[in-house]
């Protein structure tokens, strides 16, 4: 079984505004619903688990009913960090899960081809993350001044969904929880504990809605 975990408890502080960005509407549909729909429609994704901030549980449940989502297996209360939310999601997932996909709630433009690719590669390589090469000049800055240029060679922008064999993700999450360690994403978590993480080509339009301009860009991409 392939289970999708969508951490949806973030506050979206960089985006600004009163409402967390995952609940903002994109062409009349909340971001997190658009994201879920991509996996709802995918034949290999059998269960979806959401980790939600407790004050939005009722809202999320109402939207799931409104859009007729059928693959939601569980809605759990998320943590203060992404990793804690993923941990709670794993605990609430089906016991027969073989592969976990962990995907950002605010990447609503993920496509079927990328989802299929990370699932198939995870069956072979155990852990796969999509990423795209850095295209622009890369620098290190200090106090808003250029400190030193950096080579783009070998640097990537990491995306989701990140696909991991269930026993591996559980092992790493439980260890990190016990040791009090926090990582930004699943690839970094697995790397810390010595697992090899395969990089696969990401999807250029699989953007993460982080700032208001990203929402405008996503609207234009959907329109076209």
C-alpha positions, 0 to 999 in steps of 0.5 A: 500500500502507498500512503500519502502524508500531507503535513498541513499544520504550518502557520505560513509566517513567511507568507503573512496574513491571518489565514495559514497559506494552505487554506487560501483559495487558488482559483476557488479551491483551497490550496490543500484541497488542490494538493490532495486532489492530485493524489486522490486521482492517482491510482497507486495512492491508496490512503491519504493522512493529513496532519492538521493544526487542531484549531482547523480540524473542523474546517478541514473535515468540512472541506473534505466532505464538500469536495467528496474526497474518498481516500482520506484515511485519517486526520491527526493533529500535527506538531510544531514542526514539519517533522513532528507532523509527519511523525504523527501522520506515520503513527496514524497510517495503515499498518500495511503501508509499504511506501510513504509519500510525504508531500507539502500541502502548498505544492498544489501543481504536482502532476501524475507523472512525478507521483508515479516516478517517485513511487516506482523508483522508491520500490527500487532505491528505497528512498527517492526525492525529486529535485531540480538543478539550481539555475541562477547564480548562487551566492552567500550573503551576510547582513544583506551584502554579498559575501562570496559566490558559490558554484551551482555545480552539484546544487539542487532545489528539493521538491516533494513528494518524497517517497520512502519505504515505510520501515525506513521512514519509521526507523528514522523518525522514531530515532530522531524523536527519541534523540530530539533531532529536527530535520527540514525534510525526509531526505535530510533525515534519512541521510543523517542516519546513513541511508542512501537517498536517490535524487530524481528529476523534479517538475519545474512547475511543482512550485511551493507557495511560500510568498504571495507572488507564488500564489499569483504565479500558480494562478497563471499556470493553472489558467494556461 
